[in-house]
Every structure is written in structure tokens, then in C-alpha cells.
Amino acid sequence: MIEFFYHDGIEKEIAALERRFRHVRDGLEAFKRLCEVQFNPEDPKQIITPAKLHRITQNDIWTMWKIELVV
């Protein structure tokens, strides 16, 4: 299971963008689906380029990743 944590203030930015681009949340949901394929524990497939994907930290239970996404 993947959990997404947004940077502080991103919800306000998304709300502001939605006024101009009504499909912003749809784009974020599509991005989440891409991540589910990329990080599938049984059959991962590289979809996101390594230049946009950065492992921040990990331990025996979890790994934290930072992904650059232009909205």
C-alpha cells in the first residue's frame, strides 16, 4: 500500500490551480496510479525516470521517496 504525503501548503496550491484547470486532481490521481505500478512489491515496472525519483531514506519496514512532479 502506498501513502502519499503532500508538502505543506500544496492543498492550497491545488485548490488555486483547480480554479483555472479543473482536472488537476484527476492528474494527481493518474500520477498515484503510475506510482502504484512503479512501486508494486510483486511486479514493479519502471515508469518514472530516475532523474525525477529520489530515495530519501529507508529502513527494514518502509522507504520514503521524493518524486518531482510538475503541476
MOKAFEN-V563192 format. One record per residue. N is the residue number from 1. SS is DSSP state (hx for helix, st for strand, lp for the rest). Layout:
n = (N:N)
ss = (SS:SS)
This chain:
n = (1:2:3:4:5:6:7:8:9:10:11:12:13:14:15:16:17:18:19:20:21:22:23:24:25:26:27:28:29:30:31:32:33:34:35:36:37:38:39:40:41:42:43:44:45:46:47:48:49:50:51:52:53:54:55:56:57:58:59:60:61:62:63:64:65:66:67:68:69:70:71)
ss = (lp:lp:lp:lp:lp:lp:lp:lp:lp:hx:hx:hx:hx:hx:hx:hx:hx:hx:hx:hx:lp:lp:lp:hx:hx:hx:hx:hx:hx:hx:hx:hx:hx:hx:hx:hx:hx:hx:lp:lp:lp:lp:lp:lp:lp:lp:lp:lp:lp:hx:hx:hx:st:st:st:st:st:st:lp:lp:lp:lp:st:st:st:st:st:lp:lp:lp:lp)
